[in-house]
């Protein structure tokens, strides 16, 4: 195991650059933190370049024979690499994966300009729980490799494809495949009133403040909304996504 005791170490400097999207995109790498996410990464097909330990962290026995470069850092250096207030003592440097999705008759979540990383991570995790085939991020959506996104997703980005793609092109392709496309909208019909419900579907959710853009809404086959029984005007986008995906998923299973 290699030791790093100086912040002037070049490898250490490169890791710190991964805190920012520009650095991640340039290096094509990102950081994950904590034993749960590291274990999820190790169990996936995604490549881990290095595992970084705090000086006081006990090395996992099951990780010993994996042939991955390992580094041990002083408390001070590790805390500057960590992105949580209370560090869990282990970080992995992962290589970004070039996911490709061959669209087919399936189930998809399309994300239009969602800005909050915690929301996006929760939505990816929910899509995973609902057994979706992919999450497709449109232009203006927060980085899927943001540390808050990754923590909120809890490893679900290892379980299903999460890709960035033009939503207009994606919707066109899905419609050619006869996959019904639903946009969330305040002008939509209530979920329970939506008569057409197939086992294949695509749901579009939008920006926290403005929802799905008008041009994307107009391209969708249907517009739907969640009925409000109290006086709240709207729901958090991640909560709304969970309700809609489970509604569609269960209706599809009932067919």
N, C-alpha and C positions, 0 to 999 in steps of 0.2 A: 504494500500500500504506500502511495506517495504522500508526502507531507508538504503542505504549503503554509508558510509562516510569515509571508510578506505580501502586502497588497500590491507590490510592484511586480509580482509574478505575472508573466504574460497570459498564462492560461486563466488565472484568476480575473484579470482585467477583461478577458473575452467573455467570461461568465457574467460579469456585472453588466455588460452591454445588453444581455438578454432580458433585462428588466424593462426595456423599452421595445415597442413594436418595430421601430426602425432597425434596431440591433437584431431582433429575432428574424425579421424578413431577410436581412443581409446574410446572416449566418445560417439561415434555414434550420434554426434550433430553438428550443424553448426549455424552461425549467418547470419541474413539478416538485412538490414538497410534501413530505410526510410519508410514513411507511405504507399507508393504504394506497396512495396513488402510485408509489414506486412499485408496489406489488402488482397493481393492475397493469402497469406498463410492462413489467416483466412477463406477465401471463399473456400479453398480446403479441401481435406480430410486428409491433413497432420497435424501431431500433433505439437502444439506449447507449449513449456514447460514454457516459461516466456516472458514477455514484459518488456523492460528496457527503462526508460524515462530519458532524461536530466532534470535537476531541473527546467529549464525554459519552458519545453514543456507542452502544455496543453493536458490533457488526452482526447482521443476521447470518445464521449458519447456512440457511438455504440459498443465500446469494453468493457463497464463497466460490463455487466452481463454475460460475457463469462466464468467466473470461472478460468481464467488463472492467475497464480502468476504474480504480478506486482512489479517492483522495481523502485525507483527514486534515481538517482545518482547525485553527485556534478558535476559541469562542468569539473573539472579536471579528475575525474574518468571516466566520460562518454567519454571524448575525447580519453582516452587511450583504451577504448573498441571499439570505432568507427573506421572504416577502410577507411573513406573518408576524404579528406582535409577539406571539409565544411560539417559538420555533419547536418543531418536532424532531430536530436533530439529523434529518437525512433529506437530501435533495438529489434528484436525477436530472442529468442533461439529456434531453431527448431530441432526436432528429425529426423535423417535420416530415409528415408523410404526404405524398402526392396522391390523395384519394381521387379515384375516378368512379363515377356512378353511371352505369348504363341504365337509363330510365326504362321502366317497364310498368306493367300493371302492378301497382304496389301502393304503399302509404308513405306520404312525404309531408314534412313541415318546411314551409318556405318563410323566411324571416326578412322583413322589409325594414331596414334602418333602425333596429333595436339598439339602443345606446348603452344600457346598463349591463356591465359584465355579469353581475349576479343574476339578472333576469335571463340572459342568454344561457348561462350555465345550467340554470334550473330547467329551462326549456329543452336543452339537449338531454338532460337526465330524464325528463318526462317523456320525451320522444323515445328514448331507449326503453323505458318501462312499458310504453305502449306498443313496443315491437315495430316501430316504424323502420322503413328501409333506408332513409337518409334524411339529413337536415341540410337545407340549402340556404346559404346566407347571401342576401342581395347586397348591392353596393350601399355603403353607408352604415353597415352593421358593425358593431364592435368586434375587435379581434378575438377569434376563438381561442387563441393561445395567451390571452391576458390571464394573469395569475388568479384573479378573482373569478373569471369564467371557469377556469380549470378546477378550482376548489369547489365551486357550486355544482359543476357537472359530476364531481365525485368519480371520475374515471369513465364516465359514459362515452366520452369522445373516443375511447379505445374500442367501444362495442359496436358503433355504427358509423357510417361515413358522415362527416361534416365537411361540406365543401362550399367554396364561394363561387357563385355563378350569376350570370345575368338572369334576373327573374322573368323578364319578358320572354326570353328565349326558352327558359325552362317551362313556363306555362304553355307556350305554343307547342312544345314537344309533348308535354303531358296530355294536352287536348288531342293531339294527333293519335295518341295511344288510347284515347277514350277514357282517360282518368279524369273524373270530375274535379274541378278546382273551386274551392270555397274561399272567399275572402271575408275576414271579419270586418263588420261595418255597422255603425249605428243605424244605417238605413236598411240593414238586412232583416230577414225574417227570423223569428225566434227559433232556436234549435229544434224544439219539439214539433214545430210546424213545418220543418223541412221534410217534404215527402220523399224526395229522391235521396236514397242512402245506399251506397255501394260498399263492398268490402275493400275496394281500392279508392283512394281519395288523396287529395292534396289540400292542405290548409295553409292559408297565408295569414300571418299575424304581423302587426306593424309597430311603428315607433310609439314609445310610451306616451308622448303628448299628442301626436297627430294621427296615430293609427296608420292603416295601409294607405298609400298614396292613391289619389283618384284614378290615375291611369292604370295602375295595377288592379284596382277594384273593378274598373270597367272591363278589363280583360278576363276576369274570372267568370266562371259559369254561374255561380250562385254567390249571394251575399247573406251572411248569417250573423246573428248576435245572441248573446246570452241574456235571457230575461232577468230583470231586476225586480226582486220582490220587496226590497226595502227602498230607502231613499238615496243610496249611493248612485252616482251617475255612471261609474265605470269600475272595472276591476284592474288590478295590476296585470300587466301583459303576461307574466309567467303563470299567474293563477288562472287567467282566462284560457291560456293555451292548454293547461292541464284539463280543465273542464271540457273544452271542445274536443281535444284528442280522445279522451276517454269516452265521451258521448259517441263520437264517430266510430271508435274502435268497437264498443259494445254493440252498437246498432249493426255494424258490419258482421259481427260474430253471430248475431241473431238471425241473419238472413238464411 
